Amino acid sequence: AYIDATAMSAEELGTAMRNLLASGETRITVNLPEEPTDEMYKAMRRAIIETPDVEDCTIDLTLQGAKVIGVKAFGYHADGNNAYVSELRSITLTDATIIKAEAFYACGNLISFSAPNVTEMEDIVFVGCENLKDVYLPNLRETGNSAFRQCYALEKITLPELTTLRDSAF
């Protein structure tokens, strides 16, 4: 399933994602503007959390177009419902080069993550992703502090360009 959100408002994006999820779609690609707003991430996160009958660890989400993944984009967020995004199974970022702090914080059922163009990652990006097994970041040069803390299930992590490992990265 595909959503072209380049000309959508955050509200329209949330509705489109809710409709796909409600119809049973779990493999979703979202084409975002190069610089999505925090409201766009919030709309996607809320659609995932609030759509009835979406089971944990079932959504494979691909984000394309966006160069920066925002602070707490899909991470635990006290935005009125204090909810964790437990429905995500895999995330692929096709065009992102930067992942901001806490972007996937406490996405506890996330298993696989791929971002071939990411070169920079801020603090606490994957903390609490305790089921994360496979990470592909072939161009990442520097981790943030505590980037992979509490990622107990890591089996395979690809970081061939890594030159700086910050405090408590693992």
trRosetta pair geometry for C-beta under 8 A, 3 or more apart (Angstrom, degrees):
i j d omega theta_ij theta_ji phi_ij phi_ji
1 20 4.8 135 151 -147 156 129
1 25 4.1 18 -18 -159 149 149
1 27 6.5 135 18 86 81 66
1 28 5.0 -28 75 -108 104 70
1 29 7.1 174 88 25 50 70
2 28 7.7 165 -83 -159 26 58
2 29 5.0 -14 -110 68 73 101
2 30 7.9 163 -159 -85 49 33
2 31 7.3 24 -173 -12 94 102
3 8 7.8 -31 167 -7 103 157
3 13 6.8 104 155 -140 139 74
3 16 4.8 121 -127 132 126 134
3 17 6.5 -45 -45 -70 163 72
3 20 7.1 -102 -53 -29 113 145
3 28 6.9 13 -1 -175 106 102
3 29 7.3 -178 28 93 66 53
3 30 4.8 -10 65 -114 106 74
3 31 6.9 -162 95 26 56 71
4 7 7.5 17 130 24 96 85
4 8 7.7 141 108 -21 56 112
4 31 4.7 -10 -121 57 61 121
5 8 4.4 -71 -149 36 66 123
5 12 7.6 160 -133 99 83 97
5 13 4.6 43 -129 -104 127 112
5 16 7.3 -163 -84 55 95 147
5 30 5.6 10 -1 -174 125 96
5 31 6.2 170 28 78 71 59
5 32 5.4 -10 74 -102 115 56
5 33 7.3 -95 109 -18 83 73
5 36 7.7 30 112 -111 126 115
5 40 6.8 120 154 -152 140 123
6 31 5.9 -35 -37 122 98 99
6 32 6.9 126 -80 176 61 18
6 33 5.1 115 -137 -74 64 71
6 65 6.5 -129 -84 -153 100 160
8 12 4.0 -134 -164 89 102 121
8 13 4.8 128 115 -56 135 82
8 16 7.0 -61 -134 -4 161 138
9 12 4.7 97 50 6 76 101
9 13 7.1 -138 93 -4 41 87
10 13 5.6 -55 -150 36 32 114
10 14 6.4 34 153 -20 66 105
10 37 6.3 -80 -64 73 118 119
10 39 3.8 -79 -71 132 163 101
10 40 4.8 -125 -106 -79 87 51
10 42 6.9 21 -171 63 134 92
10 43 4.3 172 175 -29 84 138
11 14 5.8 -53 -149 35 31 112
11 15 6.5 30 154 -17 64 106
11 43 6.5 -140 -82 -116 26 138
12 15 5.7 -55 -148 38 32 112
12 16 6.3 33 154 -20 66 106
13 16 5.7 -54 -146 36 30 111
13 17 6.3 26 157 -15 65 107
13 30 7.4 65 -156 -151 109 128
13 40 5.6 34 50 -144 163 82
13 43 5.0 98 84 105 101 139
13 44 6.4 -48 139 -61 113 83
14 17 5.9 -58 -147 39 29 108
14 18 6.2 32 155 -21 65 108
14 43 3.3 -108 -58 -174 104 100
14 44 6.7 -127 -95 -61 66 35
14 46 6.2 -3 -135 72 124 106
14 47 4.7 -175 -156 -55 70 113
15 18 5.6 -53 -145 36 30 113
15 19 6.3 32 156 -21 64 106
15 47 7.8 -132 -50 -102 15 126
16 19 5.8 -54 -150 34 29 112
16 20 6.7 27 154 -16 63 105
17 20 5.8 -54 -150 36 33 110
17 21 6.2 29 155 -14 67 109
17 28 6.9 74 -132 -176 84 158
17 30 7.3 -11 -85 -85 109 128
17 43 7.3 135 25 135 131 87
17 44 5.5 129 -49 -125 171 67
17 47 3.9 91 96 120 116 161
17 48 7.1 -50 151 -51 128 70
17 51 8.0 -125 126 -43 81 137
18 21 5.9 -61 -146 42 28 108
18 22 6.0 28 157 -20 66 111
18 47 4.5 -119 -60 -144 77 102
18 50 7.5 -29 -109 85 111 96
18 51 5.2 178 -138 -85 72 112
19 22 5.8 -54 -141 38 27 111
19 23 6.4 22 158 -16 62 109
20 23 5.9 -63 -152 38 29 107
20 25 4.1 -55 173 54 88 137
20 28 5.8 105 127 -104 150 122
21 24 7.9 92 179 -36 31 9
21 25 6.3 -84 -81 63 32 81
21 26 7.7 72 -122 -88 68 54
21 28 7.7 -35 -65 -52 79 145
21 47 6.5 154 8 153 140 96
21 48 6.9 176 -86 -109 156 50
21 51 4.2 71 107 118 134 171
21 54 5.2 -21 -177 -81 117 131
21 59 7.7 -23 -110 -96 106 122
22 51 5.6 -127 -62 -159 76 115
22 52 7.5 47 -112 53 87 77
22 53 7.8 83 -129 58 56 109
25 28 5.9 92 136 -71 115 94
26 54 7.9 151 -101 -145 91 93
26 58 4.8 -80 -139 147 138 91
26 59 5.2 -128 -162 -101 77 51
26 60 6.4 69 136 16 81 78
26 89 8.0 35 168 14 114 125
27 59 7.9 173 -77 -158 30 52
27 60 4.7 -4 -112 63 71 111
28 59 6.7 -21 18 -162 109 99
28 60 7.3 153 25 81 60 59
28 61 5.6 -11 69 -113 92 68
28 62 7.2 -166 100 31 47 72
29 61 7.9 146 -92 -165 35 47
29 62 4.2 -18 -110 70 80 111
29 63 7.9 179 -157 -77 57 23
29 64 6.6 12 -175 1 101 111
30 44 7.0 -51 -55 -107 173 136
30 61 7.2 -7 6 -166 106 92
30 62 7.2 168 23 87 61 59
30 63 5.5 -16 66 -111 96 67
30 64 7.3 174 87 29 47 69
31 64 5.2 -27 -109 74 67 99
31 65 4.9 90 -170 -24 66 134
32 36 4.5 -36 179 -63 128 124
32 40 6.6 117 -137 147 115 148
32 63 6.0 1 -1 -167 123 95
32 64 7.1 161 22 78 75 42
32 65 4.5 -177 64 79 57 117
32 66 4.2 8 81 -48 130 101
33 36 5.6 142 56 -75 84 61
33 40 8.0 -166 29 -55 98 170
33 65 6.2 -64 -114 148 2 125
33 66 7.1 55 80 -87 43 71
34 65 6.2 -105 -72 166 46 77
34 66 6.6 133 -155 -123 24 34
34 67 5.1 17 -171 -8 82 107
34 95 8.0 -88 -119 128 70 137
35 66 7.4 114 -89 -138 17 73
35 67 6.8 -25 -72 40 64 101
35 68 6.6 22 -120 36 68 109
36 40 4.2 -101 -177 66 108 145
36 41 6.4 113 122 -42 126 84
36 66 5.1 -33 -6 -106 111 119
36 68 8.0 -150 37 73 78 77
36 70 6.9 -105 86 -25 96 119
37 40 4.9 112 57 -6 73 96
37 41 7.7 -140 100 4 49 81
38 41 5.8 -54 -157 38 42 109
38 42 6.1 44 146 -21 70 107
38 70 5.3 -178 -100 176 70 158
38 71 7.3 -18 -112 54 113 85
39 42 5.3 -52 -143 39 35 116
39 43 6.2 40 155 -25 66 102
40 43 5.7 -50 -148 32 30 112
40 44 6.7 27 153 -14 62 103
41 44 5.9 -56 -151 37 33 108
41 45 6.1 33 153 -19 67 109
41 69 7.9 109 -101 -167 134 67
41 70 5.0 -132 -18 51 155 126
41 72 7.7 130 126 100 137 63
41 73 4.1 -100 -151 -143 140 72
41 74 7.0 -112 -172 -51 101 61
42 45 5.7 -55 -144 39 30 112
42 46 6.1 26 159 -16 66 109
42 77 7.6 -128 -114 120 84 161
42 79 6.2 173 -141 -142 112 167
43 46 6.0 -56 -142 40 26 107
43 47 6.3 31 156 -23 62 107
44 47 5.7 -55 -148 33 30 113
44 48 6.5 29 155 -18 64 105
44 74 7.5 -54 104 -89 109 92
45 48 5.9 -59 -155 35 29 110
45 49 6.3 18 155 -11 66 112
45 73 7.2 175 -55 154 119 47
45 74 5.4 -179 -96 -119 102 56
45 77 6.7 42 144 28 160 137
45 79 7.9 97 96 30 132 147
45 85 5.9 -88 -146 -77 87 128
46 49 5.7 -59 -140 44 33 107
46 50 5.4 5 170 0 71 122
46 79 7.4 -93 -73 95 108 136
46 81 7.6 117 -122 21 90 141
47 50 6.5 -67 -126 49 19 94
47 51 5.9 27 172 -35 61 110
48 51 6.7 -49 -138 17 17 107
48 54 6.7 -128 -165 112 57 160
48 59 6.5 -70 -134 -11 115 170
48 74 7.8 17 38 -139 154 102
48 85 5.7 38 103 -140 135 102
48 87 5.2 -161 176 57 103 135
48 88 7.1 8 -171 -52 152 87
49 81 6.7 141 130 103 145 145
49 83 4.6 101 -154 116 142 149
49 85 6.2 -88 -67 -99 96 69
49 87 7.4 -160 -85 1 44 122
50 81 7.6 -112 -73 -103 103 175
51 54 4.9 60 89 -19 102 126
54 58 6.6 -155 -178 62 74 127
54 59 7.1 16 -177 -50 119 113
54 87 5.1 13 134 -128 112 144
55 58 4.7 81 74 -24 89 138
55 87 7.0 127 95 -126 33 87
56 86 4.5 -34 -125 134 103 105
56 87 5.7 -107 -119 -94 38 49
56 109 5.1 165 173 -56 98 167
57 86 7.1 -48 -37 159 69 74
57 87 7.0 -123 -23 -155 24 30
57 88 7.5 -13 -107 87 42 30
57 89 4.7 83 -171 -89 61 90
57 109 3.8 -116 -70 168 94 130
57 111 6.9 68 -148 -26 108 110
57 131 7.5 -42 -101 101 128 159
58 87 6.0 -44 43 -167 83 80
58 89 5.9 112 -28 -31 4 122
59 87 4.9 48 2 137 119 95
59 88 5.2 -55 72 -105 105 47
59 89 5.9 160 59 10 42 85
60 89 5.7 -42 -71 68 68 105
60 90 4.6 7 -126 56 81 103
60 92 7.8 23 175 -2 86 103
61 88 6.1 -49 6 -128 121 102
61 90 7.2 -179 32 91 60 57
61 91 5.3 -10 71 -111 95 71
61 92 7.4 -173 99 29 50 67
62 91 7.7 152 -89 -163 37 46
62 92 4.4 -14 -112 66 82 106
62 93 7.9 179 -157 -77 56 26
62 94 6.6 41 -178 -29 100 106
63 66 5.6 -24 155 29 114 122
63 69 7.3 103 90 -98 155 106
63 91 7.4 0 3 -168 102 92
63 92 7.3 177 27 89 61 56
63 93 5.3 -11 65 -113 99 69
63 94 7.1 -159 90 15 49 80
63 96 7.0 38 98 -35 113 118
64 93 8.0 156 -85 -163 43 43
64 94 4.2 -3 -106 46 88 128
64 95 5.5 82 -160 -3 61 110
65 94 7.9 43 -10 68 44 106
65 95 5.7 114 -18 41 7 148
66 69 6.4 89 126 -77 131 62
66 93 7.4 -72 74 -151 102 99
66 95 6.4 140 61 77 43 105
66 96 5.6 3 101 -80 86 90
67 95 6.2 -64 -85 133 56 97
67 96 6.1 130 -165 -125 22 46
67 97 5.4 -11 -170 19 81 97
67 98 6.9 36 142 26 74 91
68 96 6.7 123 -89 -143 12 90
68 97 7.3 -38 -75 57 60 74
68 98 4.7 -11 -116 70 80 106
68 99 7.9 170 -161 -88 56 25
68 100 6.5 52 175 -34 98 105
69 73 5.0 -73 174 -20 86 159
69 93 6.4 -69 -53 -114 130 145
69 96 5.2 10 -31 -136 98 148
69 98 7.1 -161 27 100 69 58
69 99 4.7 -5 55 -121 117 68
69 100 6.1 -149 93 17 62 81
69 103 4.9 56 125 -141 113 145
70 73 4.6 123 63 -76 77 94
70 100 5.3 -20 -168 37 25 140
70 103 6.9 137 81 -111 39 94
71 100 4.3 -80 -64 131 59 130
71 101 5.2 9 -125 61 90 82
71 102 6.1 40 -169 55 70 97
71 103 7.0 -99 -131 -75 21 68
71 122 7.9 -35 -98 69 81 152
72 75 4.4 -97 -138 58 61 107
72 76 7.5 -77 -144 71 102 41
72 77 4.8 111 169 -89 127 110
72 100 8.0 -55 2 103 47 108
72 101 7.5 -7 -37 101 68 73
72 102 4.7 -3 -75 107 70 112
72 103 6.7 -112 -62 -101 10 31
72 105 6.6 -40 -113 26 71 118
73 100 7.2 115 -29 55 102 103
73 103 4.5 11 23 -151 104 81
73 104 7.4 -18 63 -60 95 60
74 85 4.9 -69 176 38 89 164
74 88 6.6 48 168 -35 143 155
74 91 7.6 -163 34 -93 161 146
74 103 6.5 34 33 161 78 64
74 104 5.4 9 73 -106 103 63
74 107 5.9 26 123 -74 109 130
75 85 7.5 -97 -105 17 10 115
75 102 4.3 -134 69 158 172 82
75 103 5.8 138 -28 122 111 12
75 104 5.6 136 -72 175 84 2
75 105 3.2 50 -150 38 125 86
75 106 6.1 89 -161 37 76 82
75 107 6.8 -90 -103 -35 52 90
76 82 7.8 14 -174 -167 94 55
76 83 7.6 -154 -136 101 69 33
76 84 5.2 -25 -95 -101 94 73
76 85 7.6 -143 -72 5 49 77
76 102 7.8 -82 49 -177 72 112
76 105 5.3 -83 24 107 85 99
76 106 4.0 13 -28 56 117 136
76 128 7.5 -8 -12 82 126 155
77 83 7.8 -13 55 59 72 65
78 82 5.4 11 -118 -92 70 75
84 106 5.2 -95 -128 133 110 111
84 107 7.2 168 178 -102 89 38
84 108 6.3 17 164 3 141 107
85 88 5.5 32 139 -6 106 112
85 106 8.0 115 36 100 72 78
85 107 5.2 -25 80 -111 97 90
86 107 7.3 174 -94 -157 34 54
86 108 5.8 -16 -114 54 86 97
86 109 4.9 75 -170 1 69 121
87 109 7.2 58 -53 64 5 136
88 91 6.2 10 -177 -53 128 100
88 104 8.0 -106 87 -144 156 105
88 107 5.3 -23 59 -169 127 125
88 109 6.6 147 69 80 58 91
88 110 5.1 0 106 -87 105 88
89 109 6.6 -47 -93 132 56 99
89 110 6.9 147 -158 -126 14 43
89 111 5.5 -9 -173 20 69 107
89 112 7.1 18 142 29 70 91
90 110 7.3 120 -91 -156 28 74
90 111 6.2 -46 -72 64 77 86
90 112 4.0 -7 -115 68 102 101
90 113 7.1 -166 -155 -72 64 40
90 114 7.7 14 -179 6 103 96
91 104 7.0 -135 16 -101 161 137
91 110 6.6 -19 -5 -142 107 120
91 112 7.5 179 30 98 54 64
91 113 5.2 4 61 -118 94 76
91 114 7.4 -174 97 34 56 61
91 115 8.0 -3 118 -55 95 96
92 113 7.9 173 -80 -158 43 40
92 114 4.7 -5 -116 67 79 103
92 115 7.4 169 -161 -74 44 55
93 96 4.0 -33 166 23 128 123
93 99 7.6 -165 -7 -79 173 106
93 114 7.2 -170 29 98 64 56
93 115 4.0 11 55 -111 111 96
93 117 7.5 -114 116 47 94 90
93 118 6.6 56 87 -48 133 112
94 116 7.5 3 -142 36 43 102
94 117 7.5 41 153 8 35 120
95 117 6.1 -13 -155 46 26 151
96 99 6.5 62 151 -67 135 77
96 115 5.7 -46 70 -152 110 116
96 117 6.3 150 74 77 44 102
96 118 5.6 6 108 -78 92 90
97 117 5.4 -63 -86 135 70 98
97 118 5.9 155 -151 -115 26 41
97 119 5.5 -5 -172 17 86 94
97 120 6.9 38 143 27 74 90
98 118 6.9 146 -71 -141 15 81
98 119 7.4 -34 -74 56 63 74
98 120 4.8 -10 -113 73 81 105
98 121 7.6 176 -158 -82 51 38
98 122 7.7 47 180 -26 91 94
99 103 5.0 -97 -177 8 95 156
99 104 8.0 -26 -174 -6 130 100
99 115 7.0 11 -50 176 124 176
99 118 5.8 6 -20 -139 103 135
99 120 7.4 -172 29 101 63 60
99 121 4.7 4 57 -121 107 78
99 122 6.6 -137 101 19 65 79
99 125 5.4 55 125 -128 125 136
100 103 5.6 117 66 -63 66 105
100 122 5.2 7 -157 20 37 138
101 122 4.1 -76 -60 115 69 129
101 123 4.9 7 -119 60 102 77
101 124 5.7 41 -164 53 84 95
101 125 6.9 -113 -138 -73 31 66
101 144 6.8 -171 -99 -178 76 169
102 105 4.0 -21 -156 -26 78 132
102 123 7.5 2 -37 97 72 74
102 124 5.0 1 -74 103 72 110
102 125 6.8 -116 -62 -104 13 34
102 127 7.6 -39 -113 34 70 108
103 122 7.9 112 -20 51 103 101
103 125 5.3 -2 34 -144 96 82
104 107 4.6 -56 -178 7 85 128
104 110 6.4 7 178 -25 126 169
104 113 7.4 -97 -21 -105 178 139
104 125 5.9 35 36 165 89 71
104 126 5.5 2 81 -100 111 62
104 129 6.2 18 129 -67 109 131
105 124 5.8 17 -93 146 114 99
105 125 7.2 -127 -59 -177 72 18
105 126 7.5 -162 -89 -127 42 9
105 127 5.4 3 -131 58 82 90
105 128 6.1 52 -177 42 62 118
106 127 7.0 -12 -47 100 66 75
106 128 3.8 -11 -91 105 62 143
106 129 7.3 -146 -104 -62 9 58
107 110 4.2 47 118 -25 110 123
107 126 7.8 -65 41 -139 98 66
107 128 7.7 116 26 101 40 91
107 129 5.4 7 67 -103 77 97
108 128 6.1 -57 -80 152 82 87
108 129 6.4 -159 -103 -127 29 39
108 130 5.5 1 -146 30 81 93
108 131 6.3 72 162 7 58 103
109 131 5.5 3 -137 45 33 144
110 113 6.6 35 163 -56 121 103
110 126 7.9 -117 81 -142 141 96
110 129 4.9 -41 59 -150 115 113
110 131 6.5 149 64 75 44 92
110 132 5.4 6 100 -83 93 89
111 131 5.6 -47 -87 132 69 101
111 132 6.5 171 -137 -118 20 38
111 133 5.3 -4 -169 18 75 103
111 134 6.9 27 146 26 72 91
111 153 8.0 -56 -130 105 68 141
112 132 7.7 157 -63 -147 19 68
112 133 6.7 -29 -74 60 67 87
112 134 4.6 -4 -117 67 82 107
112 135 7.9 -174 -155 -75 46 41
113 126 7.5 -108 -12 -100 167 130
113 132 6.5 -7 -6 -146 116 114
113 134 7.2 173 31 97 59 63
113 135 5.0 0 65 -117 103 72
113 136 7.0 -170 100 30 58 68
113 137 7.9 1 116 -49 102 95
114 135 7.9 175 -78 -160 46 38
114 136 4.2 5 -118 59 79 117
115 118 4.0 30 129 -11 121 123
115 136 7.1 157 29 91 48 73
115 137 5.7 10 64 -105 92 78
115 140 7.9 69 87 -57 106 106
116 136 6.9 -16 -74 132 70 106
116 137 7.9 -165 -99 -131 26 32
116 138 5.7 1 -140 35 69 109
116 139 6.6 67 167 2 50 109
117 139 6.1 -6 -145 44 26 144
118 121 6.4 48 162 -62 125 95
118 137 5.6 -53 71 -142 115 97
118 139 6.4 152 71 73 44 95
118 140 5.6 5 107 -78 94 87
119 139 5.2 -53 -84 133 75 101
119 140 6.3 170 -138 -113 26 35
119 141 5.3 15 -173 3 80 103
119 142 8.0 37 153 24 65 81
119 161 7.8 -53 -128 108 77 141
120 140 7.6 163 -56 -139 15 71
120 141 7.0 -20 -76 47 61 94
120 142 6.2 3 -122 58 66 100
121 125 5.3 -52 -179 -31 109 155
121 137 7.5 -23 -40 -149 138 152
121 140 6.0 -3 -11 -139 117 119
121 142 7.1 -168 39 95 74 62
121 143 5.6 -21 73 -132 116 50
121 144 5.3 -113 118 -10 74 95
121 147 5.8 66 121 -129 126 131
122 125 6.5 125 69 -61 63 99
122 144 4.3 53 157 -79 27 148
123 144 3.8 -136 -69 158 39 125
123 145 4.5 -2 -119 52 104 84
123 146 6.0 44 -167 50 85 91
123 147 7.0 -112 -141 -74 34 66
123 166 7.5 -93 -97 106 79 155
124 127 4.6 -35 -156 -5 77 127
124 144 6.8 -68 6 110 46 127
124 145 7.1 -4 -38 90 71 77
124 146 5.1 12 -82 93 67 112
124 147 7.1 -96 -52 -99 12 34
124 149 7.5 -39 -118 35 64 113
125 144 6.1 117 -20 39 101 125
125 147 5.1 7 30 -149 101 76
125 148 7.9 -13 66 -63 92 54
126 129 4.4 -59 -176 15 87 130
126 132 6.1 -13 -174 -20 128 169
126 135 7.8 -47 -78 -98 167 137
126 147 6.1 40 28 160 94 62
126 148 5.2 6 71 -108 123 55
126 149 7.9 152 87 39 75 52
126 151 5.6 18 129 -68 119 127
127 146 5.6 13 -76 147 119 107
127 147 7.8 -144 -48 173 77 13
127 148 7.8 160 -76 -166 50 9
127 149 4.8 3 -113 68 89 94
127 150 5.4 60 -165 40 64 113
127 151 7.9 -102 -115 -40 27 85
128 149 8.0 13 -29 97 54 79
128 150 4.9 12 -73 101 40 137
129 132 4.0 41 130 -28 113 123
129 148 7.9 -67 51 -144 109 63
129 150 7.4 120 35 102 47 85
129 151 5.2 6 74 -103 87 91
130 150 5.9 -54 -79 157 84 86
130 151 6.7 -156 -105 -124 32 33
130 152 5.0 9 -154 24 81 103
130 153 6.3 86 156 -8 53 102
131 153 5.1 17 -145 18 33 152
132 135 6.6 36 164 -57 115 102
132 148 7.8 -125 86 -146 142 92
132 151 4.7 -43 59 -148 118 107
132 153 6.1 150 62 65 41 100
132 154 6.2 3 103 -77 86 74
133 153 5.0 -56 -80 130 74 106
133 154 6.4 157 -138 -121 31 28
133 155 4.7 5 -169 15 87 106
133 156 6.9 34 148 29 74 80
134 155 6.5 -27 -69 61 69 95
134 156 4.9 7 -118 65 77 102
134 157 7.7 -175 -153 -77 35 49
135 148 7.6 -82 -32 -106 167 127
135 154 7.0 -26 0 -130 113 103
135 156 7.3 -177 33 102 59 62
135 157 4.4 9 58 -123 106 80
135 158 6.8 -160 101 29 64 66
135 159 7.8 10 110 -49 110 95
136 158 4.8 14 -125 46 61 122
137 140 3.8 16 148 -15 117 126
137 157 7.7 -9 26 -174 98 82
137 158 6.5 163 40 86 51 73
137 159 5.6 11 76 -96 98 77
137 162 8.0 65 102 -63 110 103
138 158 5.6 -20 -76 134 74 113
138 159 7.6 -153 -107 -112 29 24
138 160 5.8 4 -150 30 72 103
138 161 6.6 74 157 -1 51 107
139 161 5.3 10 -143 31 34 151
140 143 7.0 46 160 -70 126 69
140 159 5.6 -52 66 -135 113 89
140 161 6.3 150 64 71 41 98
140 162 5.8 7 101 -81 90 84
141 161 5.4 -55 -85 132 67 103
141 162 6.5 157 -147 -119 23 35
141 163 5.3 -9 -170 22 80 99
141 164 6.7 37 142 23 72 93
142 162 7.4 138 -73 -146 26 69
142 163 6.7 -36 -71 62 75 79
142 164 4.0 4 -117 64 90 113
142 166 7.1 65 177 -36 85 101
143 147 4.1 -104 -176 -4 109 154
143 148 7.3 -53 -153 -9 143 95
143 162 7.0 11 -27 -139 94 117
143 164 7.0 -153 28 104 64 71
143 165 5.6 22 33 -132 118 53
143 166 5.2 -133 92 19 81 93
143 169 4.6 72 102 -131 149 122
144 147 4.8 124 57 -75 73 97
144 166 5.6 -43 171 38 20 152
144 169 7.9 140 78 -112 39 83
145 166 4.5 -96 -74 135 53 127
145 167 4.8 2 -128 62 96 89
145 168 6.1 42 -174 55 77 94
145 169 7.3 -105 -143 -76 29 61
146 149 4.2 -32 -161 -8 83 131
146 166 7.8 -60 0 103 44 109
146 167 7.2 -13 -38 101 69 77
146 168 4.6 1 -80 104 72 111
146 169 6.9 -125 -79 -102 12 26
147 166 6.9 103 -21 52 107 109
147 169 5.0 -1 33 -148 100 75
147 170 7.9 -21 66 -63 83 50
148 151 4.4 -60 -179 17 83 137
148 154 6.9 34 178 -62 130 146
148 157 7.7 -1 -112 -113 161 152
148 169 5.9 32 29 157 93 67
148 170 4.9 -9 82 -104 112 62
149 168 5.5 11 -76 152 123 102
149 169 7.5 -163 -49 153 77 15
149 170 6.9 142 -83 180 50 15
151 154 5.0 57 129 -42 106 108
151 170 7.3 -79 50 -143 105 71
154 157 5.7 -3 -169 -42 119 115
154 170 7.8 -78 26 -142 159 110
159 162 4.0 20 155 -27 110 127
162 165 6.6 48 165 -64 121 86
165 169 4.8 -91 -174 -5 87 157
166 169 5.5 120 62 -69 64 99
